[in-house]
Each structure stands twice: as C-alpha cells, then as structure tokens.
Amino acid sequence: MDAWKLPLVVAAIAVPIIAGFLLGGPGAGAALGALAAVAIVWLAVRARPRPGLGRRPSPEVAGRLLVVVSRPVEEPGAIAQIAAAAHDETGEVQDKDVMVLAPARIGFLDRWASDIEAARRAAQHNLVITVASLAKAGVAAEARVGDEDVVQAVEDALGDFAATEVIVVTGSDEDDPHAARDAAELGARLRTSYRRLVLSG
C-alpha cells in the first residue's frame, strides 16, 4: 500500500466511530465500529491476490488458441484476426488446436428460478455462428459452453486445454458493462499471450 493511503484508511475508520460516540452515544459508536470491521474484512477479501491463469508458452509445446465469445462472431475483420492467429507467418495452418468458448450468461430472473436452459441455448447459438464463420475461413474449432463468469469460464477451460494464446471477443464497454472488468482481470492474470477484440453494434 502506498504510504499516503494509510492515513486516509485510518481516518475512514476512526472518524465515523468517533462521530458515532459523540453524537449517538456508546451504542451508535459500537455499531459504526462493527460496520467498519465488516467493511475492512470485505475489502481485504476482494483485494486478495488471485493466482495466474494458464501456463507460460513453451517453444516445445504445440500452439493452442482459446477464443472466448460473449456474442456471435461473424464480422469479417474479427474472423480474419482469429484466423491469422491460427496460421503461421507463411499462411499455412499450424498444429494449433482452436477452441471457442461461450460463457452461459444467466439473467437475474433465470438464476432466481434456477432456469439455465435459455442461457445455454444462447451460448450454443453464439458457438454455432462463430465456429461456422471460422470454418469458412479455413479454421476448424472445437466448441464449449462455459461458466457464466467469463474469468471462471477461462480458468475452467485452461484446466484441460492448455492454451498458448487467448483471444476474448466482446462488445463495447457500453454494450457489455462487464467486458472491461473481465478483460482487465484476464489481462492481469493470464500467463499466456492475450488480446481483446471489441465488436461494435
């Protein structure tokens, strides 16, 4: 922690407690102290270091490409970039396995009703269109539906698909509010080559 942050943290804890004691008596001060303790624990849990994802690429290991899609990918520019990642510099197809992963995004009401079928169907729809578009570009790919949390889905996939490169295809930050957060966490944690492709519309 930076040195200048410590006094601010102490002040954020102490000032409400002191104010509670002065304005509301011991009960209010104790209640605010308990709230401050809960807040500290919550922040500590959220700030805990998270392990890296995947293995560092090795020259002896054949390339593997993991493509994570939150929407159907058929835009020629995006397909061309993914196809280029599956080919070597001479344009020949490498011994690079390609897997397309679509997280099953579950809505609030669906989660409440324990209905995940609609989310799985939407993810499968994303996979069918993306894999078909890649096939037209000469890239054969496996397909898999993953966890609703993009980072968790990538972590699960890397458990048995040792990707040497990960490409995440999302909408813009306005279209997909979680995209920037997920992309930032993946960028910080992935040990493999990583990039994000942003589709508009």
C-alpha positions in Angstrom: 0.0 0.0 0.0 1.2 3.5 -0.8 2.3 5.5 2.3 -0.2 8.3 1.6 -3.1 5.9 1.7 -2.6 4.7 5.2 -3.7 7.9 7.0 -6.8 8.0 4.7 -7.7 4.4 5.7 -7.2 5.2 9.4 -9.3 8.4 9.1 -12.1 6.5 7.2 -12.3 4.0 10.1 -11.8 6.3 13.1 -13.9 9.4 12.1 -17.3 7.6 11.8 -16.7 5.7 15.0 -15.7 8.9 17.0 -18.7 10.8 15.5 -21.0 7.9 16.5 -19.8 8.0 20.1 -20.1 11.8 20.2 -23.5 12.1 18.5 -25.3 8.9 19.4 -23.5 7.5 22.4 -21.8 4.2 23.0 -24.4 2.2 21.1 -24.0 4.2 17.9 -20.2 4.2 18.2 -20.1 0.4 18.7 -22.5 -0.2 15.8 -20.3 2.0 13.5 -17.2 0.2 14.7 -18.8 -3.1 13.8 -19.7 -1.8 10.3 -16.2 -0.6 9.8 -14.8 -4.0 10.8 -17.1 -5.7 8.3 -16.1 -3.2 5.6 -12.4 -3.9 6.3 -12.9 -7.7 6.0 -14.9 -7.3 2.8 -12.2 -5.1 1.2 -9.5 -7.5 2.3 -11.2 -10.4 0.7 -11.8 -8.6 -2.5 -8.2 -7.4 -2.6 -6.6 -10.8 -2.0 -4.1 -11.8 -4.7 -5.6 -14.2 -7.3 -3.3 -16.8 -8.9 -2.2 -16.6 -12.5 -4.1 -18.4 -15.2 -2.7 -20.9 -17.7 0.9 -21.8 -18.4 3.7 -19.7 -19.9 4.1 -20.7 -23.6 7.0 -23.1 -24.3 8.6 -23.5 -27.7 8.4 -27.3 -27.4 4.6 -27.2 -26.9 2.3 -27.1 -29.9 0.2 -23.9 -30.1 -3.3 -23.8 -28.8 -5.8 -21.0 -29.3 -8.7 -20.3 -26.9 -11.3 -17.9 -28.3 -13.8 -16.6 -25.8 -17.0 -15.1 -27.3 -19.8 -13.3 -25.5 -21.8 -12.9 -28.8 -21.9 -14.5 -32.2 -18.7 -13.6 -34.2 -19.2 -13.3 -37.9 -17.7 -9.9 -38.6 -15.1 -10.4 -41.4 -12.4 -8.3 -39.6 -12.7 -10.2 -36.4 -12.8 -13.6 -38.1 -9.7 -12.6 -40.1 -7.8 -11.7 -37.0 -8.7 -15.0 -35.3 -7.8 -17.0 -38.4 -4.5 -15.2 -38.6 -3.8 -16.3 -35.0 -4.3 -19.9 -36.1 -1.9 -19.7 -39.0 1.9 -19.2 -39.2 3.7 -16.4 -41.0 3.6 -18.2 -44.3 -0.2 -18.6 -44.1 -0.1 -22.3 -43.6 -2.3 -23.8 -40.8 -0.2 -24.6 -37.8 -0.6 -27.6 -35.5 -2.6 -25.2 -33.4 -5.8 -26.5 -31.8 -8.6 -24.0 -31.6 -11.3 -24.0 -29.1 -14.2 -21.5 -29.0 -15.7 -20.9 -25.5 -19.0 -19.2 -24.9 -20.0 -18.3 -21.3 -23.6 -19.1 -20.5 -24.8 -15.6 -19.3 -27.7 -16.3 -16.9 -30.1 -13.4 -16.2 -31.2 -12.5 -12.7 -34.7 -13.9 -13.0 -33.4 -17.1 -14.7 -30.9 -17.6 -11.8 -33.7 -17.0 -9.3 -35.8 -19.6 -11.0 -32.8 -22.0 -11.5 -33.5 -21.9 -15.2 -30.2 -22.1 -17.1 -31.5 -23.6 -20.3 -32.2 -20.3 -22.0 -28.6 -19.1 -21.2 -27.1 -22.4 -22.5 -29.1 -22.1 -25.8 -27.9 -18.5 -26.3 -24.3 -19.7 -25.7 -24.7 -22.6 -28.1 -26.1 -20.1 -30.7 -23.0 -17.9 -30.3 -20.8 -21.0 -30.7 -22.6 -22.3 -33.9 -22.3 -19.0 -35.7 -18.7 -18.4 -34.6 -17.5 -21.9 -35.4 -19.2 -21.8 -38.8 -17.7 -18.4 -39.6 -14.2 -19.8 -38.7 -14.8 -22.9 -40.8 -15.4 -20.6 -43.8 -12.1 -19.0 -43.1 -10.4 -22.4 -43.0 -10.1 -22.8 -39.3 -11.6 -25.9 -37.6 -12.5 -25.3 -34.0 -14.0 -27.2 -31.0 -16.8 -25.6 -29.1 -17.7 -25.5 -25.4 -20.2 -23.7 -23.2 -18.6 -22.3 -20.1 -19.5 -20.8 -16.7 -21.5 -17.6 -16.7 -18.5 -15.7 -15.2 -16.0 -15.1 -18.1 -12.9 -15.3 -15.9 -14.1 -18.5 -14.3 -15.0 -20.0 -17.7 -11.5 -19.3 -18.9 -9.9 -20.8 -15.8 -12.0 -23.9 -16.2 -11.2 -24.3 -19.9 -7.5 -23.9 -19.3 -7.6 -26.8 -16.8 -7.8 -29.3 -19.7 -7.0 -27.1 -22.7 -3.5 -25.6 -22.2 -3.9 -22.6 -24.5 -0.8 -20.7 -25.6 -2.9 -17.7 -26.7 -6.3 -16.4 -25.6 -8.5 -14.1 -27.6 -11.6 -12.6 -25.9 -14.2 -11.1 -28.2 -16.7 -8.8 -26.5 -19.0 -5.9 -27.3 -18.0 -2.4 -26.4 -18.0 -1.3 -22.8 -21.3 0.4 -23.4 -22.9 -2.7 -24.8 -21.3 -5.1 -22.3 -20.7 -3.3 -19.0 -18.8 -6.3 -17.5 -16.5 -6.6 -20.6 -13.8 -4.1 -19.5 -13.7 -5.5 -16.0 -13.4 -9.1 -17.2 -10.8 -8.1 -19.9 -8.7 -6.2 -17.3 -8.7 -9.2 -14.9 -7.8 -11.7 -17.6 -5.0 -9.3 -18.8 -3.6 -9.2 -15.3 -3.8 -12.9 -14.6 -3.2 -14.8 -17.8 0.3 -16.1 -18.3 -0.3 -16.8 -22.0 -0.4 -14.4 -24.9 -3.7 -12.4 -24.6 -5.7 -9.9 -26.5 -9.2 -8.5 -26.6 -11.2 -7.9 -29.8 -14.1 -5.4 -29.4 -17.1 -5.7 -31.8 -19.4 -2.7 -32.2 -23.2 -3.0 -32.6 
